[in-house]
Amino acid sequence: MAIAKRFLVSGRVQGVFFRAFTRDVALREGLTGTVRNLADGRVEAYVEGPDAAVAAFERELRVGPPAARVDEVAASSENPVGARDFRITG
């Protein structure tokens, strides 16, 4: 069953290849969705896919790439919108 989740990631997550890392993890897990930088310094990711794949994605998001420092990950369930691929949107 496909689920959807939105993640807001706080910490040192901009300028450290966090969006590219997020895209790579999503593609490896077979997820669709988006990732973008927010003006307040956080990163927002939205993913759709199987529950187990979304859970694996969230575990990796909480660690991040080597140059990042993840302080907090806020996750919320969403209604799937039928994303067809995974994109860095901003």
Biopython code that builds the backbone (N, CA, C, O; Angstrom):
import numpy as np
from Bio.PDB.StructureBuilder import StructureBuilder

atoms = [
    (1, "MET", "N", (0.840, -1.188, 0.000)),
    (1, "MET", "CA", (0.000, 0.000, 0.000)),
    (1, "MET", "C", (0.880, 1.244, 0.000)),
    (1, "MET", "O", (1.813, 1.349, 0.796)),
    (2, "ALA", "N", (0.586, 2.178, -0.885)),
    (2, "ALA", "CA", (1.362, 3.414, -0.972)),
    (2, "ALA", "C", (0.882, 4.410, 0.078)),
    (2, "ALA", "O", (-0.315, 4.596, 0.295)),
    (3, "ILE", "N", (1.854, 5.038, 0.715)),
    (3, "ILE", "CA", (1.562, 6.101, 1.667)),
    (3, "ILE", "C", (2.319, 7.341, 1.225)),
    (3, "ILE", "O", (3.159, 7.273, 0.328)),
    (4, "ALA", "N", (2.027, 8.468, 1.848)),
    (4, "ALA", "CA", (2.740, 9.711, 1.571)),
    (4, "ALA", "C", (3.076, 10.385, 2.889)),
    (4, "ALA", "O", (2.289, 10.374, 3.835)),
    (5, "LYS", "N", (4.281, 10.981, 2.930)),
    (5, "LYS", "CA", (4.703, 11.722, 4.117)),
    (5, "LYS", "C", (5.452, 12.971, 3.700)),
    (5, "LYS", "O", (6.131, 13.005, 2.674)),
    (6, "ARG", "N", (5.308, 14.004, 4.530)),
    (6, "ARG", "CA", (6.062, 15.243, 4.367)),
    (6, "ARG", "C", (7.020, 15.339, 5.548)),
    (6, "ARG", "O", (6.645, 15.075, 6.690)),
    (7, "PHE", "N", (8.261, 15.721, 5.256)),
    (7, "PHE", "CA", (9.292, 15.852, 6.279)),
    (7, "PHE", "C", (9.852, 17.266, 6.263)),
    (7, "PHE", "O", (10.144, 17.809, 5.198)),
    (8, "LEU", "N", (10.000, 17.856, 7.430)),
    (8, "LEU", "CA", (10.675, 19.138, 7.589)),
    (8, "LEU", "C", (11.927, 18.869, 8.410)),
    (8, "LEU", "O", (11.852, 18.433, 9.558)),
    (9, "VAL", "N", (13.081, 19.136, 7.803)),
    (9, "VAL", "CA", (14.363, 18.794, 8.416)),
    (9, "VAL", "C", (15.082, 20.072, 8.825)),
    (9, "VAL", "O", (15.292, 20.971, 8.010)),
    (10, "SER", "N", (15.457, 20.141, 10.102)),
    (10, "SER", "CA", (16.143, 21.309, 10.657)),
    (10, "SER", "C", (17.572, 20.946, 11.025)),
    (10, "SER", "O", (17.883, 19.785, 11.292)),
    (11, "GLY", "N", (18.432, 21.950, 11.035)),
    (11, "GLY", "CA", (19.838, 21.772, 11.393)),
    (11, "GLY", "C", (20.700, 22.419, 10.328)),
    (11, "GLY", "O", (20.271, 23.367, 9.670)),
    (12, "ARG", "N", (21.921, 21.912, 10.153)),
    (12, "ARG", "CA", (22.770, 22.391, 9.051)),
    (12, "ARG", "C", (22.444, 21.510, 7.853)),
    (12, "ARG", "O", (23.103, 20.499, 7.611)),
    (13, "VAL", "N", (21.417, 21.909, 7.107)),
    (13, "VAL", "CA", (20.898, 21.070, 6.025)),
    (13, "VAL", "C", (20.862, 21.784, 4.673)),
    (13, "VAL", "O", (20.411, 21.208, 3.684)),
    (14, "GLN", "N", (21.328, 23.023, 4.623)),
    (14, "GLN", "CA", (21.429, 23.715, 3.342)),
    (14, "GLN", "C", (22.900, 23.990, 3.060)),
    (14, "GLN", "O", (23.665, 24.326, 3.965)),
    (15, "GLY", "N", (23.290, 23.843, 1.789)),
    (15, "GLY", "CA", (24.675, 24.052, 1.394)),
    (15, "GLY", "C", (25.572, 22.866, 1.715)),
    (15, "GLY", "O", (26.796, 22.998, 1.699)),
    (16, "VAL", "N", (24.984, 21.710, 2.006)),
    (16, "VAL", "CA", (25.754, 20.507, 2.365)),
    (16, "VAL", "C", (25.304, 19.294, 1.540)),
    (16, "VAL", "O", (25.489, 18.152, 1.962)),
    (17, "PHE", "N", (24.715, 19.543, 0.367)),
    (17, "PHE", "CA", (24.247, 18.495, -0.545)),
    (17, "PHE", "C", (23.121, 17.652, 0.042)),
    (17, "PHE", "O", (22.964, 16.484, -0.313)),
    (18, "PHE", "N", (22.333, 18.247, 0.945)),
    (18, "PHE", "CA", (21.240, 17.501, 1.567)),
    (18, "PHE", "C", (20.155, 17.147, 0.557)),
    (18, "PHE", "O", (19.606, 16.046, 0.602)),
    (19, "ARG", "N", (19.840, 18.064, -0.353)),
    (19, "ARG", "CA", (18.795, 17.762, -1.342)),
    (19, "ARG", "C", (19.225, 16.635, -2.278)),
    (19, "ARG", "O", (18.427, 15.753, -2.594)),
    (20, "ALA", "N", (20.480, 16.660, -2.722)),
    (20, "ALA", "CA", (20.977, 15.594, -3.597)),
    (20, "ALA", "C", (20.991, 14.259, -2.856)),
    (20, "ALA", "O", (20.632, 13.228, -3.425)),
    (21, "PHE", "N", (21.401, 14.275, -1.594)),
    (21, "PHE", "CA", (21.380, 13.075, -0.760)),
    (21, "PHE", "C", (19.955, 12.542, -0.653)),
    (21, "PHE", "O", (19.720, 11.341, -0.792)),
    (22, "THR", "N", (19.007, 13.445, -0.404)),
    (22, "THR", "CA", (17.603, 13.060, -0.261)),
    (22, "THR", "C", (17.084, 12.427, -1.546)),
    (22, "THR", "O", (16.405, 11.401, -1.510)),
    (23, "ARG", "N", (17.407, 13.043, -2.684)),
    (23, "ARG", "CA", (16.999, 12.483, -3.982)),
    (23, "ARG", "C", (17.585, 11.092, -4.180)),
    (23, "ARG", "O", (16.881, 10.179, -4.611)),
    (24, "ASP", "N", (18.869, 10.922, -3.869)),
    (24, "ASP", "CA", (19.523, 9.628, -4.062)),
    (24, "ASP", "C", (18.880, 8.544, -3.200)),
    (24, "ASP", "O", (18.665, 7.425, -3.665)),
    (25, "VAL", "N", (18.576, 8.873, -1.949)),
    (25, "VAL", "CA", (17.927, 7.902, -1.055)),
    (25, "VAL", "C", (16.535, 7.559, -1.583)),
    (25, "VAL", "O", (16.152, 6.389, -1.620)),
    (26, "ALA", "N", (15.781, 8.577, -1.991)),
    (26, "ALA", "CA", (14.428, 8.340, -2.506)),
    (26, "ALA", "C", (14.461, 7.436, -3.736)),
    (26, "ALA", "O", (13.661, 6.506, -3.844)),
    (27, "LEU", "N", (15.375, 7.702, -4.656)),
    (27, "LEU", "CA", (15.464, 6.881, -5.864)),
    (27, "LEU", "C", (15.877, 5.455, -5.526)),
    (27, "LEU", "O", (15.347, 4.504, -6.101)),
    (28, "ARG", "N", (16.812, 5.299, -4.606)),
    (28, "ARG", "CA", (17.245, 3.963, -4.198)),
    (28, "ARG", "C", (16.094, 3.175, -3.575)),
    (28, "ARG", "O", (15.998, 1.961, -3.759)),
    (29, "GLU", "N", (15.224, 3.863, -2.838)),
    (29, "GLU", "CA", (14.084, 3.210, -2.184)),
    (29, "GLU", "C", (12.870, 3.086, -3.101)),
    (29, "GLU", "O", (11.862, 2.496, -2.711)),
    (30, "GLY", "N", (12.955, 3.638, -4.326)),
    (30, "GLY", "CA", (11.846, 3.547, -5.263)),
    (30, "GLY", "C", (10.697, 4.492, -4.950)),
    (30, "GLY", "O", (9.544, 4.205, -5.271)),
    (31, "LEU", "N", (11.017, 5.628, -4.316)),
    (31, "LEU", "CA", (9.990, 6.599, -3.928)),
    (31, "LEU", "C", (9.862, 7.707, -4.960)),
    (31, "LEU", "O", (10.788, 7.967, -5.728)),
    (32, "THR", "N", (8.713, 8.351, -4.968)),
    (32, "THR", "CA", (8.492, 9.529, -5.797)),
    (32, "THR", "C", (8.228, 10.713, -4.875)),
    (32, "THR", "O", (7.910, 10.536, -3.700)),
    (33, "GLY", "N", (8.365, 11.935, -5.425)),
    (33, "GLY", "CA", (8.081, 13.122, -4.624)),
    (33, "GLY", "C", (8.997, 14.276, -4.960)),
    (33, "GLY", "O", (9.459, 14.411, -6.093)),
    (34, "THR", "N", (9.258, 15.117, -3.956)),
    (34, "THR", "CA", (10.051, 16.327, -4.151)),
    (34, "THR", "C", (10.888, 16.625, -2.910)),
    (34, "THR", "O", (10.621, 16.123, -1.818)),
    (35, "VAL", "N", (11.908, 17.455, -3.112)),
    (35, "VAL", "CA", (12.673, 18.012, -1.997)),
    (35, "VAL", "C", (13.037, 19.444, -2.369)),
    (35, "VAL", "O", (13.324, 19.739, -3.529)),
    (36, "ARG", "N", (13.023, 20.332, -1.376)),
    (36, "ARG", "CA", (13.357, 21.731, -1.641)),
    (36, "ARG", "C", (13.895, 22.390, -0.378)),
    (36, "ARG", "O", (13.601, 21.974, 0.743)),
    (37, "ASN", "N", (14.699, 23.440, -0.597)),
    (37, "ASN", "CA", (15.138, 24.293, 0.497)),
    (37, "ASN", "C", (14.024, 25.264, 0.836)),
    (37, "ASN", "O", (13.317, 25.737, -0.054)),
    (38, "LEU", "N", (13.862, 25.564, 2.108)),
    (38, "LEU", "CA", (12.914, 26.575, 2.556)),
    (38, "LEU", "C", (13.677, 27.835, 2.959)),
    (38, "LEU", "O", (14.847, 27.767, 3.335)),
    (39, "ALA", "N", (13.013, 28.973, 2.879)),
    (39, "ALA", "CA", (13.640, 30.253, 3.203)),
    (39, "ALA", "C", (14.121, 30.317, 4.648)),
    (39, "ALA", "O", (15.046, 31.070, 4.954)),
    (40, "ASP", "N", (13.515, 29.546, 5.535)),
    (40, "ASP", "CA", (13.895, 29.589, 6.957)),
    (40, "ASP", "C", (15.079, 28.681, 7.294)),
    (40, "ASP", "O", (15.424, 28.538, 8.467)),
    (41, "GLY", "N", (15.710, 28.064, 6.284)),
    (41, "GLY", "CA", (16.889, 27.244, 6.510)),
    (41, "GLY", "C", (16.618, 25.758, 6.611)),
    (41, "GLY", "O", (17.556, 24.962, 6.658)),
    (42, "ARG", "N", (15.352, 25.369, 6.646)),
    (42, "ARG", "CA", (15.015, 23.949, 6.695)),
    (42, "ARG", "C", (14.939, 23.379, 5.284)),
    (42, "ARG", "O", (14.948, 24.112, 4.295)),
    (43, "VAL", "N", (14.865, 22.058, 5.219)),
    (43, "VAL", "CA", (14.615, 21.348, 3.965)),
    (43, "VAL", "C", (13.290, 20.623, 4.111)),
    (43, "VAL", "O", (13.016, 20.009, 5.142)),
    (44, "GLU", "N", (12.462, 20.700, 3.062)),
    (44, "GLU", "CA", (11.179, 20.004, 3.042)),
    (44, "GLU", "C", (11.243, 18.895, 2.003)),
    (44, "GLU", "O", (11.636, 19.124, 0.859)),
    (45, "ALA", "N", (10.856, 17.693, 2.409)),
    (45, "ALA", "CA", (10.777, 16.559, 1.484)),
    (45, "ALA", "C", (9.373, 15.975, 1.546)),
    (45, "ALA", "O", (8.777, 15.867, 2.618)),
    (46, "TYR", "N", (8.860, 15.604, 0.391)),
    (46, "TYR", "CA", (7.564, 14.933, 0.283)),
    (46, "TYR", "C", (7.815, 13.650, -0.493)),
    (46, "TYR", "O", (8.380, 13.687, -1.586)),
    (47, "VAL", "N", (7.398, 12.511, 0.061)),
    (47, "VAL", "CA", (7.607, 11.236, -0.628)),
    (47, "VAL", "C", (6.339, 10.401, -0.635)),
    (47, "VAL", "O", (5.495, 10.502, 0.255)),
    (48, "GLU", "N", (6.230, 9.570, -1.669)),
    (48, "GLU", "CA", (5.153, 8.594, -1.800)),
    (48, "GLU", "C", (5.769, 7.245, -2.119)),
    (48, "GLU", "O", (6.741, 7.152, -2.868)),
    (49, "GLY", "N", (5.193, 6.201, -1.540)),
    (49, "GLY", "CA", (5.653, 4.856, -1.851)),
    (49, "GLY", "C", (5.222, 3.873, -0.788)),
    (49, "GLY", "O", (4.434, 4.204, 0.099)),
    (50, "PRO", "N", (5.745, 2.651, -0.880)),
    (50, "PRO", "CA", (5.399, 1.622, 0.103)),
    (50, "PRO", "C", (5.841, 2.026, 1.510)),
    (50, "PRO", "O", (6.859, 2.697, 1.686)),
    (51, "ASP", "N", (5.072, 1.613, 2.492)),
    (51, "ASP", "CA", (5.332, 1.961, 3.887)),
    (51, "ASP", "C", (6.765, 1.647, 4.309)),
    (51, "ASP", "O", (7.422, 2.483, 4.929)),
    (52, "ALA", "N", (7.256, 0.458, 3.981)),
    (52, "ALA", "CA", (8.610, 0.061, 4.387)),
    (52, "ALA", "C", (9.668, 0.951, 3.745)),
    (52, "ALA", "O", (10.665, 1.285, 4.386)),
    (53, "ALA", "N", (9.464, 1.341, 2.484)),
    (53, "ALA", "CA", (10.421, 2.203, 1.793)),
    (53, "ALA", "C", (10.417, 3.606, 2.389)),
    (53, "ALA", "O", (11.473, 4.222, 2.530)),
    (54, "VAL", "N", (9.239, 4.116, 2.741)),
    (54, "VAL", "CA", (9.145, 5.439, 3.368)),
    (54, "VAL", "C", (9.822, 5.409, 4.741)),
    (54, "VAL", "O", (10.487, 6.372, 5.123)),
    (55, "ALA", "N", (9.657, 4.323, 5.476)),
    (55, "ALA", "CA", (10.307, 4.191, 6.786)),
    (55, "ALA", "C", (11.827, 4.162, 6.637)),
    (55, "ALA", "O", (12.533, 4.789, 7.426)),
    (56, "ALA", "N", (12.337, 3.448, 5.641)),
    (56, "ALA", "CA", (13.782, 3.406, 5.395)),
    (56, "ALA", "C", (14.295, 4.785, 4.998)),
    (56, "ALA", "O", (15.366, 5.201, 5.439)),
    (57, "PHE", "N", (13.534, 5.493, 4.167)),
    (57, "PHE", "CA", (13.880, 6.857, 3.767)),
    (57, "PHE", "C", (13.982, 7.758, 4.997)),
    (57, "PHE", "O", (14.940, 8.519, 5.134)),
    (58, "GLU", "N", (13.004, 7.672, 5.882)),
    (58, "GLU", "CA", (13.004, 8.512, 7.084)),
    (58, "GLU", "C", (14.222, 8.221, 7.960)),
    (58, "GLU", "O", (14.821, 9.148, 8.506)),
    (59, "ARG", "N", (14.589, 6.971, 8.100)),
    (59, "ARG", "CA", (15.776, 6.629, 8.909)),
    (59, "ARG", "C", (17.022, 7.298, 8.344)),
    (59, "ARG", "O", (17.826, 7.847, 9.097)),
    (60, "GLU", "N", (17.190, 7.259, 7.023)),
    (60, "GLU", "CA", (18.368, 7.875, 6.403)),
    (60, "GLU", "C", (18.304, 9.393, 6.473)),
    (60, "GLU", "O", (19.332, 10.051, 6.635)),
    (61, "LEU", "N", (17.106, 9.953, 6.352)),
    (61, "LEU", "CA", (16.934, 11.399, 6.438)),
    (61, "LEU", "C", (17.379, 11.910, 7.805)),
    (61, "LEU", "O", (17.930, 13.006, 7.907)),
    (62, "ARG", "N", (17.148, 11.139, 8.837)),
    (62, "ARG", "CA", (17.519, 11.537, 10.202)),
    (62, "ARG", "C", (19.033, 11.557, 10.412)),
    (62, "ARG", "O", (19.516, 12.154, 11.374)),
    (63, "VAL", "N", (19.779, 10.913, 9.526)),
    (63, "VAL", "CA", (21.245, 10.912, 9.592)),
    (63, "VAL", "C", (21.809, 11.978, 8.653)),
    (63, "VAL", "O", (22.638, 12.790, 9.064)),
    (64, "GLY", "N", (21.365, 11.978, 7.396)),
    (64, "GLY", "CA", (21.811, 12.952, 6.413)),
    (64, "GLY", "C", (23.181, 12.635, 5.853)),
    (64, "GLY", "O", (23.808, 11.652, 6.247)),
    (65, "PRO", "N", (23.651, 13.475, 4.924)),
    (65, "PRO", "CA", (24.977, 13.286, 4.339)),
    (65, "PRO", "C", (26.066, 13.693, 5.341)),
    (65, "PRO", "O", (25.768, 14.324, 6.355)),
    (66, "PRO", "N", (27.323, 13.335, 5.058)),
    (66, "PRO", "CA", (28.401, 13.585, 6.022)),
    (66, "PRO", "C", (28.551, 15.037, 6.479)),
    (66, "PRO", "O", (28.839, 15.270, 7.653)),
    (67, "ALA", "N", (28.368, 16.010, 5.603)),
    (67, "ALA", "CA", (28.582, 17.415, 5.976)),
    (67, "ALA", "C", (27.397, 18.033, 6.720)),
    (67, "ALA", "O", (27.504, 19.146, 7.235)),
    (68, "ALA", "N", (26.289, 17.332, 6.779)),
    (68, "ALA", "CA", (25.074, 17.871, 7.413)),
    (68, "ALA", "C", (25.056, 17.590, 8.909)),
    (68, "ALA", "O", (25.761, 16.718, 9.416)),
    (69, "ARG", "N", (24.219, 18.365, 9.596)),
    (69, "ARG", "CA", (23.898, 18.088, 10.997)),
    (69, "ARG", "C", (22.380, 18.166, 11.107)),
    (69, "ARG", "O", (21.801, 19.245, 10.989)),
    (70, "VAL", "N", (21.747, 17.037, 11.329)),
    (70, "VAL", "CA", (20.292, 16.994, 11.436)),
    (70, "VAL", "C", (19.921, 17.151, 12.905)),
    (70, "VAL", "O", (20.260, 16.307, 13.734)),
    (71, "ASP", "N", (19.218, 18.242, 13.220)),
    (71, "ASP", "CA", (18.780, 18.496, 14.595)),
    (71, "ASP", "C", (17.382, 17.952, 14.855)),
    (71, "ASP", "O", (17.094, 17.456, 15.944)),
    (72, "GLU", "N", (16.514, 18.046, 13.848)),
    (72, "GLU", "CA", (15.127, 17.613, 14.034)),
    (72, "GLU", "C", (14.517, 17.231, 12.694)),
    (72, "GLU", "O", (14.801, 17.853, 11.671)),
    (73, "VAL", "N", (13.685, 16.211, 12.712)),
    (73, "VAL", "CA", (12.891, 15.828, 11.544)),
    (73, "VAL", "C", (11.446, 15.736, 11.999)),
    (73, "VAL", "O", (11.095, 14.877, 12.808)),
    (74, "ALA", "N", (10.607, 16.624, 11.476)),
    (74, "ALA", "CA", (9.172, 16.588, 11.761)),
    (74, "ALA", "C", (8.497, 15.895, 10.582)),
    (74, "ALA", "O", (8.677, 16.303, 9.435)),
    (75, "ALA", "N", (7.728, 14.860, 10.857)),
    (75, "ALA", "CA", (7.070, 14.085, 9.806)),
    (75, "ALA", "C", (5.563, 14.172, 9.958)),
    (75, "ALA", "O", (5.035, 14.128, 11.070)),
    (76, "SER", "N", (4.875, 14.294, 8.833)),
    (76, "SER", "CA", (3.411, 14.294, 8.856)),
    (76, "SER", "C", (2.893, 13.443, 7.704)),
    (76, "SER", "O", (3.452, 13.453, 6.607)),
    (77, "SER", "N", (1.830, 12.715, 7.965)),
    (77, "SER", "CA", (1.188, 11.912, 6.926)),
    (77, "SER", "C", (0.396, 12.827, 6.004)),
    (77, "SER", "O", (-0.200, 13.809, 6.446)),
    (78, "GLU", "N", (0.398, 12.496, 4.733)),
    (78, "GLU", "CA", (-0.288, 13.282, 3.711)),
    (78, "GLU", "C", (-1.135, 12.345, 2.854)),
    (78, "GLU", "O", (-0.991, 11.124, 2.926)),
    (79, "ASN", "N", (-2.002, 12.917, 2.058)),
    (79, "ASN", "CA", (-2.725, 12.148, 1.048)),
    (79, "ASN", "C", (-1.853, 12.067, -0.199)),
    (79, "ASN", "O", (-1.375, 13.100, -0.667)),
    (80, "PRO", "N", (-1.627, 10.880, -0.754)),
    (80, "PRO", "CA", (-0.821, 10.766, -1.971)),
    (80, "PRO", "C", (-1.427, 11.584, -3.114)),
    (80, "PRO", "O", (-2.644, 11.625, -3.294)),
    (81, "VAL", "N", (-0.542, 12.237, -3.884)),
    (81, "VAL", "CA", (-0.996, 13.045, -5.016)),
    (81, "VAL", "C", (-0.667, 12.384, -6.353)),
    (81, "VAL", "O", (-1.011, 12.916, -7.409)),
    (82, "GLY", "N", (-0.008, 11.233, -6.314)),
    (82, "GLY", "CA", (0.328, 10.533, -7.552)),
    (82, "GLY", "C", (1.584, 11.042, -8.222)),
    (82, "GLY", "O", (1.644, 11.104, -9.450)),
    (83, "ALA", "N", (2.592, 11.408, -7.444)),
    (83, "ALA", "CA", (3.864, 11.861, -8.018)),
    (83, "ALA", "C", (4.440, 10.760, -8.904)),
    (83, "ALA", "O", (4.371, 9.579, -8.561)),
    (84, "ARG", "N", (5.010, 11.153, -10.047)),
    (84, "ARG", "CA", (5.505, 10.174, -11.017)),
    (84, "ARG", "C", (7.011, 9.945, -10.933)),
    (84, "ARG", "O", (7.510, 8.920, -11.399)),
    (85, "ASP", "N", (7.735, 10.891, -10.341)),
    (85, "ASP", "CA", (9.183, 10.775, -10.230)),
    (85, "ASP", "C", (9.630, 11.513, -8.973)),
    (85, "ASP", "O", (8.796, 11.947, -8.178)),
    (86, "PHE", "N", (10.936, 11.655, -8.790)),
    (86, "PHE", "CA", (11.431, 12.413, -7.642)),
    (86, "PHE", "C", (12.245, 13.576, -8.173)),
    (86, "PHE", "O", (13.134, 13.397, -9.006)),
    (87, "ARG", "N", (11.933, 14.780, -7.682)),
    (87, "ARG", "CA", (12.576, 15.990, -8.194)),
    (87, "ARG", "C", (13.059, 16.898, -7.080)),
    (87, "ARG", "O", (12.448, 16.996, -6.016)),
    (88, "ILE", "N", (14.180, 17.564, -7.356)),
    (88, "ILE", "CA", (14.621, 18.684, -6.531)),
    (88, "ILE", "C", (13.926, 19.901, -7.121)),
    (88, "ILE", "O", (14.146, 20.241, -8.284)),
    (89, "THR", "N", (13.088, 20.559, -6.329)),
    (89, "THR", "CA", (12.260, 21.641, -6.877)),
    (89, "THR", "C", (12.676, 23.030, -6.421)),
    (89, "THR", "O", (12.119, 24.010, -6.915)),
    (90, "GLY", "N", (13.586, 23.159, -5.543)),
    (90, "GLY", "CA", (13.993, 24.496, -5.098)),
    (90, "GLY", "C", (14.996, 24.434, -4.004)),
    (90, "GLY", "O", (15.443, 25.472, -3.517)),
]
sb = StructureBuilder()
sb.init_structure("model")
sb.init_model(0)
sb.init_chain("A")
sb.init_seg("    ")
for serial, (resi, resn, name, xyz) in enumerate(atoms, 1):
    if name == "N":
        sb.init_residue(resn, " ", resi, " ")
    sb.init_atom(name, np.array(xyz, "f"), 0.0, 1.0, " ", f" {name:<3s}", serial, name[0])
structure = sb.get_structure()
